[in-house]
Amino acid sequence: MRRLPGLFALAVSAGLLASCSSKPVPPAQQSSSSTISGPSDYSRPSQDGAPWWDVDVSQIPDAVPTPHFGPVKASPYTVLGKTYYPIGDGRNYRATGTASWYGTKFHGQPTANGEKYDLYGMSAAHKTLPLPSYVKVTNLDNGKAVVLRVNDRGPFYSDRIIDLSFAAAKKLGYAESGTARVKVEGIDPQQWWAQQGREAPMVLAQPKPAQTDKKLAESLAQPVEQYTPPPLQHAGATLPLEVRENDRTLDGASGVFLQVGAFANPDAAQLLKDKLSGMTAAPVFISSVIHQQQVLHRVRLGPIDSLDEAARLEQNVRLANLGQPRRVKAD
């Protein structure tokens, strides 16, 4: 996985989730409900990131594996030119790999099986498990585990094996870092209830489940769906293009900029921007970017007309103890 150099890494550790908060909002109890967590006037941001409202994730219960006797969504589908063939039965699924999470950009939007995504729900997205299904996900670094309902497709832009809700990532201890190495295990709801010493709940007016091999054959016989994920979903970080020492090209707005800082907390970015604006006549602005499923707010100066002017600004910023600027090109 790509990592951002120096200043980015420090900014990430300095407060990915330290954005301004409001009164705690209780999470939705069911992912399939029409009600989701969050403020009533929620406005979906253009870039993904952590929520700005607080919920105590320790109070959010894991998903409860429930027998599903209706049809499952397991048809082949194509994304970005690649066709995926979901399995007909996820109860014996086992995999180890990297997990990520997705948040505010997709909060309240339909998942692949039609439910509303709740970033404070206990759900997950997977490329080939049938929808719905249930999995146990264990963080291999700390041993923490959660039970989740798989109701969405993804991630498609990386080698990650599963995408979790923000709440699930928070409970597993990797919301701040963005990814974790995990073990994913499919759950048999009937067996899960038996282990609790109770009978599985009955679902009325539903046919009995079909045989696994028949279900798989039917799913493979269906036409391939053309599924298009939202733009930028689960995309990796956008790395700034640094200017090399021998690069003498400057052409106006596409020329050299100075990046002074990058922060997860937008208030910290605004504070630095205000300080820089008070010491220079050069344009100062904030440019946001996704890094490890988090939004970083980059504070930049420019465009700069000459390399001599860039060097002078670098020195002034250092003397003012406002950071260690580096030269970058426009995105």
C-alpha positions in Angstrom: 0.0 0.0 0.0 1.3 3.5 -0.8 2.2 5.7 2.0 2.5 9.5 2.0 5.9 10.9 3.0 6.9 12.7 6.1 4.5 15.5 6.7 1.5 13.5 5.6 2.2 10.7 8.0 2.7 13.1 10.9 -0.6 14.8 10.1 -2.5 11.5 10.0 -1.3 10.5 13.4 -2.0 14.0 14.8 -5.8 13.7 14.7 -7.6 11.9 11.9 -10.9 12.0 13.8 -10.3 15.2 15.7 -12.8 17.2 13.7 -15.5 19.3 15.3 -18.3 17.3 16.9 -21.9 17.8 17.7 -24.4 16.3 20.0 -24.1 12.5 19.9 -26.5 10.8 17.6 -27.8 7.3 18.2 -27.0 4.7 15.5 -29.6 3.1 13.5 -30.5 -0.4 14.8 -31.0 -2.1 11.5 -29.0 -1.6 8.3 -32.1 -2.4 6.2 -34.2 0.2 8.0 -35.2 3.4 6.3 -33.7 5.2 9.3 -29.9 5.8 9.4 -27.7 7.5 12.0 -26.6 11.1 11.7 -28.0 14.6 11.7 -31.4 15.2 10.1 -29.9 17.8 7.8 -27.1 15.6 6.6 -25.3 16.8 3.5 -23.2 14.2 1.7 -19.6 15.5 1.1 -17.9 15.1 -2.3 -15.0 13.2 -0.8 -15.1 10.3 1.6 -14.0 10.5 5.2 -14.9 10.0 8.9 -18.2 11.4 10.3 -18.2 14.7 12.1 -21.0 13.5 14.6 -20.1 11.4 17.6 -21.5 7.9 18.4 -20.0 5.6 21.0 -19.2 2.6 18.9 -18.8 0.4 22.0 -22.6 0.7 22.4 -23.3 -0.5 18.8 -24.1 -4.3 18.8 -22.7 -6.6 16.2 -24.9 -7.7 13.4 -27.1 -10.7 14.3 -26.8 -13.6 11.8 -30.3 -14.3 10.6 -31.3 -17.2 8.4 -32.2 -15.9 4.9 -34.8 -18.0 3.0 -35.5 -15.6 0.2 -33.4 -15.0 -3.0 -29.8 -13.9 -2.6 -27.9 -11.5 -4.9 -25.2 -13.7 -6.4 -25.3 -12.9 -10.1 -22.1 -12.3 -12.1 -21.4 -8.6 -12.6 -18.8 -6.5 -14.3 -16.9 -3.5 -12.9 -14.2 -1.6 -14.7 -14.0 -4.3 -17.4 -13.6 -7.2 -14.9 -16.3 -9.8 -14.3 -16.9 -11.1 -10.8 -18.6 -14.4 -10.1 -20.1 -14.4 -6.6 -20.3 -17.7 -4.7 -23.7 -19.2 -4.0 -22.9 -20.0 -0.3 -20.7 -17.9 1.9 -21.0 -20.0 5.1 -17.6 -21.7 4.6 -15.8 -18.7 3.2 -12.3 -18.1 4.6 -9.8 -15.4 3.6 -7.0 -13.3 5.0 -6.0 -10.0 3.6 -6.3 -6.2 3.9 -9.5 -4.5 5.0 -10.4 -0.8 4.5 -13.6 1.2 5.3 -15.9 3.7 3.7 -17.8 6.5 5.3 -19.5 9.9 4.8 -19.5 10.0 1.0 -21.7 6.9 0.8 -23.7 7.4 4.0 -27.4 7.0 3.2 -26.8 5.8 -0.3 -28.2 2.5 -1.6 -26.0 -0.6 -1.2 -25.7 -3.2 -3.9 -28.7 -5.1 -2.5 -30.9 -2.0 -2.0 -30.4 -1.3 1.7 -29.2 2.1 2.8 -25.6 2.3 3.9 -25.2 3.5 7.4 -21.6 4.3 8.4 -22.5 3.6 12.0 -24.2 0.3 11.1 -22.4 -3.1 11.3 -22.1 -3.9 7.6 -19.5 -4.7 4.9 -18.9 -4.7 1.2 -17.4 -7.7 -0.5 -16.8 -8.6 -4.2 -18.0 -12.2 -4.3 -20.0 -13.2 -1.1 -23.7 -13.6 -1.7 -25.9 -10.7 -0.6 -27.0 -10.8 2.2 -24.6 -13.0 4.2 -22.8 -12.7 7.5 -19.1 -12.7 8.4 -16.8 -12.6 11.4 -13.9 -10.2 10.8 -10.8 -10.3 13.1 -8.1 -7.8 13.2 -4.9 -9.9 13.2 -2.9 -7.2 14.8 -4.9 -6.9 18.0 -7.3 -9.9 18.0 -10.5 -7.7 18.1 -13.4 -9.2 16.1 -16.8 -8.1 14.9 -19.8 -9.8 13.2 -21.1 -8.0 10.1 -23.9 -8.2 7.6 -22.5 -8.2 4.0 -24.9 -6.1 1.9 -22.7 -4.2 -0.6 -20.1 -4.8 -3.4 -16.5 -3.6 -3.3 -13.7 -2.6 -2.9 -12.8 -2.5 -6.6 -9.8 -0.1 -6.8 -7.2 -2.1 -4.8 -6.2 -5.5 -3.6 -8.2 -5.2 -0.4 -10.5 -8.1 0.3 -13.3 -6.4 2.2 -14.6 -2.9 3.0 -16.2 -2.3 6.4 -18.5 0.4 7.7 -16.7 3.1 9.7 -18.2 1.8 13.0 -16.8 -1.7 12.3 -13.4 -0.3 11.5 -13.5 1.8 14.7 -14.4 -1.2 16.8 -11.6 -3.2 15.2 -9.2 -0.4 16.0 -8.1 0.7 12.5 -10.3 3.6 11.6 -7.5 6.0 12.2 -4.9 4.1 10.1 -7.4 3.3 7.3 -6.5 -0.3 6.7 -5.7 -3.5 8.7 -4.8 -7.1 8.0 -7.8 -9.2 8.8 -9.2 -12.7 8.7 -12.7 -13.0 7.3 -14.8 -16.0 8.1 -18.3 -16.8 6.8 -21.0 -17.5 9.3 -23.8 -20.2 9.2 -26.7 -18.5 11.0 -28.3 -21.8 12.0 -25.0 -22.9 13.5 -24.4 -19.6 15.1 -27.7 -19.7 16.9 -27.1 -23.3 18.0 -23.8 -22.1 19.6 -25.8 -19.6 21.6 -28.0 -22.5 22.9 -31.1 -21.1 21.1 -33.1 -21.9 18.1 -32.8 -19.6 15.1 -35.7 -17.2 14.6 -38.4 -18.4 12.2 -39.1 -16.3 9.1 -42.7 -16.5 8.2 -44.1 -16.7 4.6 -40.7 -17.6 3.1 -39.8 -20.7 1.1 -37.2 -23.1 2.5 -33.7 -22.5 1.3 -32.7 -24.1 -1.9 -29.8 -26.6 -2.1 -26.4 -24.9 -2.3 -25.4 -26.5 -5.6 -28.7 -25.6 -7.2 -28.5 -22.0 -5.9 -25.0 -21.6 -7.4 -26.0 -23.1 -10.7 -29.0 -20.7 -10.9 -26.8 -17.7 -10.1 -24.2 -18.6 -12.8 -27.0 -19.0 -15.4 -28.2 -15.5 -14.9 -27.0 -12.7 -17.3 -23.9 -10.7 -16.2 -24.9 -7.4 -14.6 -23.2 -4.2 -15.5 -22.5 -2.6 -12.1 -20.9 0.8 -11.9 -19.6 1.8 -8.4 -19.6 5.5 -7.5 -16.7 7.6 -8.8 -13.7 7.6 -6.5 -15.2 4.9 -4.3 -12.4 3.3 -2.2 -9.8 5.1 -4.3 -6.2 5.3 -3.1 -4.4 8.5 -2.0 -3.6 11.1 -4.6 0.1 11.8 -4.2 1.4 15.2 -5.0 3.9 15.4 -7.9 7.1 16.8 -6.3 9.3 19.2 -8.3 12.8 17.9 -9.0 15.8 20.0 -8.4 16.6 20.1 -12.2 13.0 20.9 -13.2 13.1 24.6 -14.3 9.6 24.6 -15.9 7.2 27.2 -14.5 4.1 28.1 -16.5 1.6 30.1 -14.5 -1.2 28.2 -12.7 0.4 24.8 -13.6 3.8 25.8 -12.1 5.3 25.3 -8.7 3.4 25.4 -5.4 4.7 25.1 -1.9 2.9 22.6 0.4 3.3 23.6 4.0 1.1 21.1 5.8 -1.6 18.4 5.5 -4.1 17.8 8.3 -7.1 15.5 8.9 -8.5 18.3 11.1 -9.9 21.0 8.8 -9.7 23.5 11.7 -5.9 22.9 11.9 -5.6 23.5 8.2 -7.6 26.7 8.3 -5.4 27.9 11.2 -2.2 27.4 9.2 -3.8 29.0 6.2 -4.7 32.1 8.2 -1.2 32.4 9.6 0.4 32.1 6.2 -2.0 34.6 4.7 -0.8 37.1 7.3 2.9 36.8 6.4 2.8 36.7 2.6 1.0 38.2 -0.4 1.2 34.9 -2.3 -2.1 33.0 -2.7 -2.8 30.5 0.1 -5.4 27.8 -0.3 -6.5 24.5 1.1 -6.7 21.4 -1.2 -8.2 18.2 0.1 -7.3 14.7 -0.8 -8.2 11.1 0.2 -5.5 9.1 2.0 -6.2 5.7 3.5 -10.0 6.4 3.3 -9.4 9.6 5.2 -9.7 13.2 4.0 -6.5 15.2 4.4 -6.6 19.0 4.0 -3.4 20.3 2.4 -2.3 23.9 2.9 -0.5 25.3 -0.2 1.0 28.5 -1.5 1.1 29.4 -5.1 1.3 29.4 -8.0 4.8 30.9 -7.7 6.2 32.9 -10.6 9.9 32.0 -10.2 12.2 29.6 -8.5 13.9 32.5 -6.6 10.5 33.5 -5.2 9.8 29.9 -4.2 13.1 29.7 -2.3 12.4 33.0 -0.6 9.0 31.9 0.6 10.4 28.6 1.8 12.9 30.4 4.0 10.2 32.8 5.3 8.0 29.9 6.3 10.8 28.1 8.1 11.9 31.2 9.9 8.3 31.7 11.1 8.3 28.1 12.4 5.2 27.3 10.4 6.5 24.2 8.8 8.9 22.6 6.3 7.5 23.5 2.9 8.2 21.4 -0.1 7.7 22.2 -3.8 4.9 20.4 -5.6 3.1 20.7 -8.9 -0.6 21.3 -9.3 -2.7 18.2 -9.2 
